[in-house]
Amino acid sequence: MPAAACPAPGKLLPAVPDGVQPVVRFANPPDGVVTWNDLVKGPISISNTEIDDLIILRPDGVPTYNFAVVVDDWDMGITHVFRGDEHINNTPWQINIFNALGAPLPQFGHCPVILGEDGQKLSKRRGAVSVTAYEENGYLPEAMLNYLARLGWSHGDDELFSLSQMVAWFDGSHLSKSPAQWDAAKLTWVNAHYIKQADDARLAGLVAAQLAGRGLAVAADDRLAAMCALFKDRCNTTVDLADWLQMYFAPVTPTADDLATHLTDMVRPALVSLRDRLAACPWDKAGIALALKDTLAEHKLKMPLLAMPLRALLCGRTQTPSVDAVVALFDRTTALARLQHV
């Protein structure tokens, strides 16, 4: 860009030369050293001879980044600035502008970059995933906050902590001087903890939204909350939870292997007897448990021989929580229909 310099300090050009689009520059001190005690990296010094006269106002009148952030931070009373270490080279300019304005100087801390799982720097163009995508994939905000707080900062060996604990425990001296690495498996582990701790009514609302995305209109009611309470210990995300609970609202298809292994001629008569008992018993966990117990006694069977095919037919899978609790959350009509052709 063509430029025109003032002939001497305090004097103005008589006119802007033709073809020149003027900018405003900050007259950086010509000598001396800019020094600050970085809250992460320790003392840093950069000579003013290495710093040029920064453009602070473009030809169109728009202020540049290094000028704008100083004014913003001063206006908002910012006392601490934490940012990526790629901004270290901006800091001397900003400190000199703060001093020129007579503004109080904040403390600066420059954190290392975050690396992706491939060891490369994360950026908007490399390895980026939107917050919305994590929400859609079943991650809770408190889990994401916990994981991000722990990424590049530590409080002893603590891995899990509440927002109030984060506020109380945070100390800039515990920020890592080495790059942190994104670990998707660790985030999922943290999320599983918060899924288990979450209020069941809240989970019901999140799962109802997940199921709605699959074309299933399900009320976030007490029944869905009870389902969440029963299955959440087996889940890492609300997507996992929706995968489990979908069986209550959509048809299931047992695998051929499960049917061949568990739906044997020996157990079919017991399933018929159980179906008849389920049609008449009180529809709660205790009533269903009694129906199972009486059927086992009648046919002289052990629970696994009856429970495995029952799970396969009702749930489309053979591994679930306690079978009486699982069955009790089905609509009776749905359960009996799935046992109709045993």
Secondary structure as UniProt FT lines:
FT   TURN            9..10
FT   TURN            18..19
FT   STRAND          24..25
FT   STRAND          33..38
FT   TURN            39..41
FT   STRAND          42..47
FT   HELIX           48..50
FT   STRAND          55..57
FT   TURN            59..60
FT   HELIX           65..76
FT   STRAND          80..84
FT   HELIX           85..90
FT   HELIX           91..101
FT   STRAND          107..111
FT   STRAND          114..115
FT   TURN            117..118
FT   TURN            124..125
FT   HELIX           131..136
FT   TURN            137..138
FT   HELIX           141..150
FT   TURN            151..152
FT   TURN            156..157
FT   HELIX           163..169
FT   HELIX           172..174
FT   STRAND          180..181
FT   HELIX           184..197
FT   HELIX           200..212
FT   TURN            213..215
FT   HELIX           222..231
FT   HELIX           232..234
FT   HELIX           238..245
FT   HELIX           246..248
FT   HELIX           256..262
FT   TURN            265..267
FT   HELIX           268..280
FT   HELIX           285..299
FT   HELIX           303..315
FT   HELIX           323..328
FT   HELIX           332..338
FT   TURN            339..341
//
